[in-house]
Amino acid sequence: MNALKLIIADDHAVFRQGLKSLLATYPKLEVVAEVEKAADLEHTVAEISCDLIVLDLQMDHWVMDKIAALARRAHVVVLTASESGEDASAALRLGARAVVQKRFALETLIAAIQAVAEGLIWLPPTSPAELEHRSGRAAGGARLTPRELAIVKFVAEGLRNAEVAAKLAITEGTVKIQLNRIFHKVGVRDRVELANYAFRNGLVKVKARY
């Protein structure tokens, strides 16, 4: 696998340089450019090919408006000091693939980068109380049973129906029936959307491989 090419966009030089030094310890990640001003973002991304942009949401008050255009060129991972769920939701609606709060450790950012590189959407880990609430509630208020939650977890980890059946000591047909029920409960159409749902809601932890 070739190294993922990253652009770091942040208006604090010390933070950029520190993050670049830390990312340099991961051989499958390569920082190809740094951007200090939001006004230079689109030009830099047009000139320098990259796979992923690590974007500080606070580098300028209007940088949120840049996400849609940037996302057409590369995956966008938003870094933010904000705890606002509204900011995270807005960034994702505009095309960001992950939102990472700056208070988390580097490993959290690496986990987000890994998830995005694999085509998933990533959100910050939730508190234990919030995670418990989210894990029991699906879209529309429907409750997932413990077995349904287990199936969601295995699907998000990439297991096939036969492998899920073996893990739970049930038939493959039962897995298919329960998957269809889960799709309906959480409002998704297929396994990929279900995996994204699991990651968005903190039902599965991503293990960093970089």
TITIKOL-271264 format. One line per 10 residues: number of its first residue (from 1); for each residue y, z, x of C-alpha. Coordinates in Angstrom, 1 decimal. Example, Ala and Ser with C-alpha at 12.3 -4.5 7.8 and 13.67 -1.06 7.14 Angstrom:
// residues 2
1> -4.5/7.8/12.3 | -1.1/7.1/13.7
This chain:
// residues 210
1> 0.0/0.0/0.0 | 3.4/-1.0/1.4 | 6.1/1.7/1.7 | 8.3/2.1/-1.4 | 11.9/1.1/-0.5 | 14.5/3.6/-1.8 | 18.3/3.6/-2.1 | 19.9/7.1/-2.3 | 23.1/7.1/-4.3 | 25.0/10.4/-4.0
11> 28.6/11.3/-3.2 | 27.8/14.2/-0.9 | 27.0/13.1/2.6 | 25.2/16.3/3.6 | 22.9/16.0/0.6 | 22.2/12.3/1.3 | 21.4/12.9/4.9 | 19.3/15.9/4.2 | 17.3/14.1/1.5 | 16.8/11.1/3.8
21> 15.5/13.3/6.6 | 13.1/15.0/4.2 | 11.9/11.7/2.7 | 11.3/10.4/6.2 | 8.3/12.8/6.5 | 6.5/10.7/3.8 | 5.2/7.5/5.5 | 4.9/5.7/2.2 | 8.6/6.1/1.4 | 11.4/4.2/3.2
31> 15.1/4.8/2.6 | 16.7/1.4/3.1 | 20.3/2.3/2.1 | 22.7/5.0/1.1 | 25.5/4.7/-1.4 | 28.5/7.1/-1.5 | 30.6/5.6/-4.3 | 29.5/4.6/-7.7 | 31.7/1.5/-7.5 | 29.4/0.2/-4.7
41> 26.1/0.7/-6.5 | 25.6/-2.7/-8.0 | 26.8/-4.6/-5.0 | 24.5/-2.6/-2.7 | 21.4/-3.1/-4.9 | 22.2/-6.8/-5.2 | 22.4/-7.1/-1.4 | 19.5/-4.9/-0.4 | 16.1/-5.2/-2.0 | 14.6/-1.9/-3.1
51> 11.9/-0.6/-5.4 | 13.6/2.6/-6.5 | 17.1/4.1/-6.8 | 17.6/7.8/-6.5 | 20.8/8.2/-8.5 | 23.0/11.3/-8.6 | 24.3/11.5/-12.2 | 27.3/13.5/-11.2 | 28.6/11.1/-8.4 | 31.1/9.7/-10.9
61> 31.9/10.5/-14.5 | 31.0/6.9/-15.6 | 27.9/6.4/-13.4 | 25.7/6.8/-16.6 | 27.1/3.4/-17.6 | 25.6/1.8/-14.5 | 22.0/2.8/-15.3 | 21.1/-0.1/-17.6 | 22.2/-2.7/-15.0 | 20.5/-0.9/-12.1
71> 17.3/-0.5/-14.1 | 17.0/-4.3/-14.3 | 16.8/-4.5/-10.5 | 14.8/-1.4/-9.6 | 13.3/1.8/-11.1 | 15.9/4.5/-11.5 | 15.2/8.1/-10.8 | 18.1/10.3/-11.9 | 19.0/13.4/-9.9 | 21.2/15.8/-11.7
81> 22.6/19.3/-11.6 | 23.0/19.3/-15.3 | 20.6/21.3/-17.5 | 21.6/19.2/-20.6 | 18.7/17.6/-22.5 | 21.3/15.2/-23.9 | 22.1/13.8/-20.5 | 18.4/13.4/-19.7 | 17.8/11.6/-23.0 | 20.8/9.3/-22.6
91> 19.7/8.4/-19.0 | 16.1/7.5/-20.3 | 17.5/5.5/-23.2 | 19.5/3.4/-20.8 | 16.5/2.7/-18.6 | 16.0/5.5/-16.1 | 12.3/6.2/-15.5 | 12.7/9.8/-14.4 | 15.2/12.7/-14.6 | 14.9/15.4/-11.8
101> 17.1/18.5/-11.7 | 18.5/19.2/-8.2 | 17.5/22.9/-8.4 | 13.8/21.8/-8.1 | 12.1/21.5/-4.7 | 11.5/18.2/-2.9 | 7.9/18.2/-4.1 | 9.2/17.7/-7.7 | 11.2/14.7/-6.7 | 8.1/13.3/-4.9
111> 6.0/13.8/-8.0 | 8.6/12.0/-10.1 | 8.7/9.1/-7.6 | 4.9/8.8/-7.6 | 4.8/8.8/-11.4 | 7.5/6.1/-11.7 | 5.7/4.0/-9.0 | 2.6/4.1/-11.2 | 4.6/2.8/-14.2 | 5.1/6.2/-16.0
121> 8.1/8.1/-17.3 | 8.7/11.5/-15.8 | 10.7/14.5/-17.0 | 11.3/17.9/-15.4 | 8.6/20.6/-15.8 | 9.3/22.9/-18.7 | 9.3/26.6/-18.9 | 6.0/28.2/-19.9 | 7.3/29.1/-23.4 | 8.7/25.6/-24.0
131> 5.5/24.0/-22.6 | 3.4/26.0/-25.0 | 5.5/24.9/-27.9 | 5.5/21.3/-26.8 | 1.8/21.1/-26.1 | 0.9/22.3/-29.6 | 3.4/20.1/-31.4 | 3.2/16.3/-31.6 | 5.8/13.9/-33.0 | 6.6/14.6/-36.7
141> 5.5/18.2/-36.4 | 1.7/17.5/-36.4 | -0.3/20.1/-34.4 | -2.7/18.9/-31.7 | -6.0/20.8/-31.5 | -7.2/22.2/-28.1 | -9.8/19.3/-28.0 | -7.1/16.7/-28.8 | -5.0/18.2/-26.0 | -7.9/17.9/-23.6
151> -8.4/14.3/-24.5 | -4.7/13.6/-24.0 | -4.9/15.2/-20.5 | -8.0/13.2/-19.5 | -6.5/9.9/-20.8 | -3.3/10.6/-18.8 | -5.4/11.2/-15.7 | -6.9/7.7/-16.1 | -10.4/8.6/-17.4 | -12.2/6.1/-19.6
161> -13.7/7.0/-23.0 | -17.2/7.4/-21.6 | -15.9/9.7/-18.9 | -13.9/11.8/-21.4 | -17.0/12.0/-23.5 | -19.0/13.3/-20.6 | -16.4/15.9/-19.7 | -16.3/17.2/-23.3 | -20.0/16.8/-24.0 | -19.3/14.6/-27.1
171> -20.2/11.0/-27.9 | -18.0/8.0/-26.9 | -17.6/7.2/-30.5 | -16.2/10.6/-31.2 | -13.7/10.1/-28.4 | -12.6/6.8/-30.0 | -12.2/8.4/-33.4 | -10.2/11.3/-32.0 | -8.0/9.0/-29.9 | -7.0/7.0/-33.0
181> -6.1/10.3/-34.8 | -4.1/11.4/-31.7 | -2.3/8.0/-31.6 | -1.2/8.5/-35.2 | -0.2/12.1/-34.7 | 2.1/11.6/-31.7 | 3.3/8.2/-32.8 | 2.0/5.9/-30.0 | 0.1/2.7/-30.1 | -2.2/2.7/-27.0
191> -3.5/4.7/-24.0 | -0.5/3.8/-21.8 | 2.0/5.1/-24.3 | -0.2/8.2/-24.8 | -0.1/8.8/-21.0 | 3.6/8.4/-20.9 | 3.8/10.9/-23.8 | 1.8/13.4/-21.9 | 3.9/13.1/-18.8 | 7.2/13.3/-20.8
201> 6.1/16.5/-22.5 | 4.7/18.2/-19.4 | 1.1/18.1/-20.6 | -0.1/16.7/-17.2 | 1.1/17.7/-13.8 | 1.5/14.9/-11.2 | 0.0/15.7/-7.8 | 2.1/14.2/-5.0 | 0.2/11.7/-2.8 | 3.0/10.7/-0.4
